[in-house]
């Protein structure tokens, strides 16, 4: 850490205080985490093997699933083991590392969702030029740009955080390390740092969300003169993406676009998007996408036949 600190270890209050509730949550959240890894891993495997899922949309979907696994793994394993621990602790350096990967992967996912919205715009509004515009090279550049954008965002968060002195106390009223809860422990005025974090995280989320909304408004305007059947088919390809966008951006905007006085509600909202949302994404994409379902069935059938 760049600043002089008396604090070397942080203690989390956790999500619940009742030991029986914590044990029940351990079982539930462990199952959710395993479902997240298996579900998203299955999508990555299906897209990489299936010949019918080599379009740009599924190329981006496979990377989204990779980010979901990594994003969830940054928070959930430590969180669920802490549910069984008497003292929930983490070193200050470990806390900073968790903040880095949490924001890095979170913004990478945000940018991937924007990229996927652009992909749907080109597919619907410029169908004859779709494969020319969304070339494999461009898709690789867009994915790399998403990772780079997440890295730059997270580096800014870390540069702000490591300049703060932490003299004590060392108890965080949260269940994982994030910037705003950690700021509460800094023994200096964090107003300016808080404004920068708000601009870096909150406004970024809002602008990204506005870009996504704008892309779908353009799609709706473009489809207004199409037949009802044509609109239905076009919009059905966007339904899964829109659902994921709402589940992701709703909690993010709630948490990062307002000053936090208490973290009671924040913790419950954060649990939703750190634990449950990464699990829901593969379910949403498979239940609402016939191509993915058929490809998974084909993959499963291939495994069964190879075992005969």
N, C-alpha and C positions, 0 to 999 in steps of 0.2 A: 504494500500500500504506500502511496506517495506521501500521505500525511502521517504525523505522529499519533499513534493510537494507544490508549490504555486497554482497549477491548480487543481481545484475540479470539474470543469464542462468543457465539450468539445462541440464545435460548429462545425457542419458539413456544408460544402458548398453545399452538395447535388449533384444531377446528372445534373439537368437543372436549369437555373435561370429564364426563362420566366414563369410567373404565369399560363398562358393559357396552355403551354406545360406541366407543372406540373399537372394541373387538368386532362388533357387528359391521362397522364401517370398513374395517380391515378386510373382511371377507368380501363385501360388496365391491370395494374399490380394487381389490386384487383381481377379481373376476372381470371387472370393467377394463382394467389395464391389459390383461391377457387377451380379451376380446379385441382391444385396440390393436395390439401387435399382430395378432393372427389375422384379423379382418383386413387391415391395411397391407400386411405382408402378402395376403392372398391376391389383392388387387395388383400389387407390384409383380408378383409371379405370373398372374394371368395375362397382364399387358405385355410382359417380356416374352412370353411363350406363344400366345395366340396370334396368328397371322391376320386375323380380322380386326385387331385392335391396335394397328400401327399408325392410325391417323394422329394428327397433332393433338386433338382433344385428349386422347388416352395417353399420349406421351406426357402431357402436362399432369394428367391425373395420377400417373405412377409417381411422379416427383412430389405431388401433393401428399400422397400416401406416405412416402419416405419422410417428408417433413413432419407429418402427423405422428409417426412412430418416434422420431427423434424429439419432437416437442413434448410429447407425453412423457418420454423417458427422462427428460430433464427434471421433471417435478415429481411424478407419481411414485416411482420406487422409493425415494427418500421419504415421501409423505406417508405412504402406507406402512413402512417400517417404523416410523415415528409414532404411529397409532398404537403400537405395542410397547413403546419405550416410556420409561418413567420420566427421563429427562430428554427433551428433544433439542439437540444441539447441533451446531455446525460452526466451523472456523470462519473467521471473517473473510479469508481468501476464498474459501469454498462458497461463501455467500455471493461474493462478487462474480465468481465463475458461473454460478447458477443464474444470476441476473443477466450475464452476457449471453449465455446460450438460450435463455428464455426469450429475450428480446430479439436475438439474432434469428431464431427459428420462427418466432411470431410474425416478424415483419417479412421474412421470406415467404411465409404462407400468405400474408396479405398481398404481396406482389404477384404471387402465383395465381391468386384468385382474380386479380386485375388482368393478368395475361390470359387467363381462361375466358374472361368476359370478352376480351378483344378477339380471341379465337372464334367465339360464338358470333360476334358481330360480322366478322369476315365471312364465316360459313353461311350466314343467313342473308346478309346484304350484298355480298359479292361472291355468290356461289360458283360462277364460271371461272373466277380467278383465284379460288380458294387455295388450291394446291400450289399455284405459282407464288402467291403472297406468303402463305404459311409453309415455306420451304423448311427442310430439315435444318439447314444452317440457321435460319431465323429462329426456329424453335429452340435450338441450342443456345443462341445468344440471349433470348428472352429468359430462359431458365437460369443461365449464368448471371444475367443482370439481376434477377430476383435474389439469388444468393448474395451477390455483391451489395445490393441495397440493404439487405438484412444485416450484413456485416458492418457496413458504414453506420447504420442507425445504432447498432449495439455498441460499437466503439465509442460513439458520442455519449451514450448512457454511462459507460464505464469510466470515461475520462472525467465526467462530472462527479461520479460517486467516489472515486479514489482520492479526490482532493479534499473530501470532508473529514474532519477529525471526529473520532468516536471515543469519548472519555468515560462513558457509562451513563445510564444503566445499559445492560446488554440483552434485555428481553424484548423480542419482537412479537407484537400481537397479531400474528399471522401464522400460516402453516408452511410457507416457503419464502425465499428471499425475493423481494421485488423492490424497486427503487423507492416508492413512496413510503412503505412501512419502515425501510431502513433509514430514510431521512428523519424519521421521528426520533432516532437515537443520536443524531449528530449534535455535538455540543457547539453549534454555531448557527447563525441565521441561514436557513435554506430557501428563503423566498426566491432569490434569483435562480438558484439551481432548480427549484420547483417549476418556475416559469419556463425554463429551458426544456425540462422534461415534458411539461405540458405541450409545448410547441412541437417537440420531437416525436412524442408518442400520440397525444390526443389529436392534434391537428393533422398529423400524417394519416391517422385512421379515418378521420372525417373526410379529408381530400380523396383518399383512396375509395371510400364508400361513395362519395359523390361521382367519381369517375365511373364506378360500377353502375350506379343508378342511371347516369347519363347514357351509358352504352345500351342499357336495356330500354330506355325511352326511345333512343334512335331506332332500335330494333322494332319496337311497337309501332312507331310512326311508319317505318318501312313496310310493315305487314298490314297496315290498315286497309289497303286496297286488294289484298289477297283473299282468296276464298277461306271460308271457315275451316275447312279441312287442311288447307295449306298453313293457316295460322296455328292450328292445333299441332301439326307435325313439327313446325319450326320451334314453337314454344316448349314442346315436350322435351326437346334437347337442352333447354335452358333451365328446366324446373329444378333439377338436382343442384345445379350451380347456385341458383338463387336461394335455395333453402340453406345451403352451406354458408353462403355469404351472410344471411340474416343471423344464423346461429353464431357465427364468428364475430361479426362486427357489433352486434347488439351489446354483448357484455364488454367488449373492448372500449367502445365509446362511453359506456356507463362508468367504467373504472378510471379512464384516463382523461376525460373531458370535464372533470369537476374536481374542486378541492375536497380532500377527504378529511372529515373530522372524526369519524368512527369507522372501524373496519368490520363491524358486525355484518352488515349487508354485503360488503366487498368480499368477504371470505366465502360467502355462499355463492355469489356470482362467479367468483374466481374458480371455485370447485367445478362449476358447470362447464366452463370453457377449457380448464386444464385437464379434467378427468373425463367428462362425458362427451364433449364435442368431438375429440379425436376418434372416439369409438363410433359416434353416430355417422360420421362422414362416409365410411365404406358401406354402411347399411343404406344410407340415402342413395348413393350412387348405384348400388346393386339392385335395390328394390324398384327404382324408377328408370332403370336403363336395361332394355331388353338385350342389347348387344353384350353387355358385361355379364348378365345372367347366363346367356347362351354360351359365352366363352368359358365361364366357370364350370358350367355343366359339361362342356366338351372336355375341359381339362380334367375334371373328376372322372369322366367316363374313360379317358385315356389312361389314367392311373389304375382304374379298376381292370381294364383290359390287359395292361402290362403285368398285373399281378395274377392273372389267370394262368 
